[in-house]
């Protein structure tokens, strides 16, 4: 029996997916979560074989939850996303995610992918993989990405500075450089653009 954690902030989708997967003879849904925080907590509590995580989950996202779960548990991760950005795929693979599928995947196909992942294999949607090979490189430095990641939460410059252990003036410089490179009018627009591209 393959024990599953299902995490998605859309209640209807999560419960429907859990119900459909539970119909499979060899799959058992042991926990459901609606936030990335709950996904990590429930993974620690239930230690599922496979966690199926929505990428776009508050308060962080499914990839952050995947990183935390993978750092502590042998649970294998399948990320499901509506917006399959190639840079996110690269980050997911680097974090040890074993499956990467679009939300258009049928429940029966997802069940097959879960079995493959539980058996130690990897699955990446073909269209996402093809897009990853042709995507432009990120023009931002690691520090620019770090301050944009903090800016995405709506934090002030001083809060970002405290979070990334830099002086406020240095944070402003990094934000300004990122805004210029991304041709974004505000730091929030720059952070959103970087997130859309899958760079943060």
C-alpha positions in Angstrom: 0.0 0.0 0.0 1.4 3.4 -1.0 0.6 6.0 1.7 -0.2 9.5 0.3 -0.3 13.1 1.5 -2.3 15.4 -0.7 -1.8 19.2 -0.4 -3.6 21.8 -2.3 -5.2 25.1 -1.2 -8.2 24.6 -3.4 -10.5 22.5 -1.2 -12.7 21.2 -4.0 -9.7 20.0 -6.1 -7.9 18.5 -3.1 -10.9 16.6 -1.9 -11.8 15.4 -5.4 -8.2 14.2 -6.0 -8.0 12.5 -2.7 -11.3 10.7 -3.3 -10.3 9.6 -6.8 -6.8 8.3 -5.7 -8.4 6.5 -2.7 -10.4 4.4 -5.2 -7.1 2.8 -6.3 -6.5 -0.5 -4.6 -2.8 0.2 -3.8 -3.1 3.9 -2.7 -4.2 5.2 0.7 -4.6 8.9 1.4 -3.4 9.3 5.0 -3.5 13.2 5.2 -4.7 16.3 3.4 -3.3 19.8 3.7 -4.4 23.2 2.4 -1.2 25.1 3.1 2.5 24.5 2.6 3.0 24.8 6.4 0.4 22.1 7.1 1.9 19.9 4.4 5.2 19.9 6.2 3.6 19.3 9.6 1.4 16.5 8.3 4.3 14.9 6.5 6.3 14.8 9.7 3.3 13.4 11.6 2.2 10.7 9.0 5.4 10.0 7.2 3.7 9.2 3.8 5.5 7.3 1.0 4.6 10.0 -1.5 3.4 13.6 -1.1 1.5 15.2 -3.9 1.9 19.0 -3.5 0.4 21.9 -5.4 3.1 24.3 -6.4 1.0 27.4 -5.8 0.1 27.0 -2.2 0.3 29.7 0.5 2.1 30.8 2.6 5.3 29.8 0.9 4.7 27.4 -1.9 4.8 23.7 -2.7 8.5 23.8 -3.7 9.5 25.2 -0.3 7.4 22.5 1.4 9.1 19.9 -0.8 12.5 21.1 0.2 11.6 21.0 3.9 10.0 17.5 3.7 12.9 16.2 1.6 15.5 17.4 4.1 13.9 15.4 6.9 12.0 12.5 5.5 12.3 9.7 2.9 9.0 10.8 1.4 9.1 11.2 -2.4 7.5 14.3 -3.8 5.3 14.9 -6.8 4.7 18.6 -7.6 1.5 19.5 -9.4 1.1 22.9 -11.1 -1.2 25.0 -13.2 1.7 27.2 -14.4 4.6 24.9 -15.5 7.6 27.3 -15.5 10.8 25.7 -16.6 13.0 27.4 -14.0 10.8 25.9 -11.3 11.3 22.5 -12.8 15.1 23.0 -12.5 14.8 24.1 -8.9 12.4 21.2 -8.2 14.8 18.6 -9.6 17.7 20.1 -7.7 15.6 19.8 -4.5 15.0 16.1 -5.2 11.4 16.3 -6.4 10.7 13.0 -8.2 7.6 14.0 -10.2 6.5 17.2 -12.0 3.1 17.2 -13.6 0.5 19.8 -14.8 -2.9 20.1 -13.2 -4.4 18.9 -16.5 -3.2 15.4 -15.7 -6.0 12.9 -15.1 -6.4 11.1 -11.8 -5.7 7.7 -13.4 -2.5 9.0 -15.0 -1.4 10.6 -11.7 -2.0 7.3 -10.0 0.4 5.6 -12.4 3.0 8.4 -11.9 2.7 8.0 -8.1 3.4 4.3 -8.5 6.4 5.0 -10.6 7.7 7.6 -8.1 7.1 5.3 -5.2 9.1 2.6 -7.0 12.1 5.1 -7.3 11.6 6.3 -10.8 11.2 10.0 -11.9 8.5 11.5 -14.0 8.6 14.9 -15.7 5.8 16.1 -18.1 7.2 16.1 -21.6 6.0 19.6 -22.5 7.5 21.1 -19.3 10.8 19.3 -20.0 10.9 20.6 -23.6 10.2 24.2 -22.4 13.0 23.9 -19.9 15.5 23.2 -22.6 14.6 26.5 -24.5 14.0 28.9 -21.6 16.1 32.0 -21.3 18.7 32.2 -18.5 17.9 34.2 -15.4 19.7 37.6 -15.6 19.6 38.2 -11.8 22.4 37.4 -9.3 21.8 35.2 -6.3 21.7 38.2 -4.0 19.1 40.0 -6.2 17.0 36.8 -6.2 17.3 36.6 -2.4 16.0 40.2 -1.8 13.2 39.7 -4.4 12.1 36.5 -2.7 11.8 38.5 0.6 10.1 41.4 -1.2 7.5 39.0 -2.6 5.9 38.8 0.9 5.3 42.6 0.9 8.1 43.2 3.4 9.5 46.7 3.8 13.1 47.4 2.9 14.1 47.4 6.6 12.3 44.0 7.1 14.0 42.6 4.0 17.4 43.9 5.3 16.9 42.1 8.6 15.8 38.9 6.9 18.8 38.7 4.5 21.3 40.2 7.0 22.2 43.2 4.8 22.1 47.0 5.3 18.9 48.7 4.1 21.0 50.7 1.6 22.5 47.6 0.1 19.0 46.0 -0.2 17.8 49.1 -2.0 20.7 48.8 -4.4 20.0 45.1 -5.1 16.3 45.8 -5.6 17.0 48.7 -7.9 19.4 46.6 -10.0 16.8 43.8 -10.2 14.0 46.3 -11.2 16.3 47.7 -14.0 17.1 44.2 -15.3 13.5 43.1 -15.3 12.2 46.5 -16.5 9.8 46.5 -13.6 8.4 49.8 -12.1 8.4 48.6 -8.5 10.1 46.0 -6.4 6.8 44.1 -6.0 6.4 44.0 -9.8 10.0 42.7 -10.1 9.4 40.1 -7.5 6.2 39.0 -9.2 8.0 38.8 -12.6 10.8 36.7 -11.1 8.2 34.4 -9.5 6.3 34.1 -12.8 9.5 33.0 -14.5 10.2 30.5 -11.7 13.4 32.1 -10.6 12.2 32.6 -7.0 
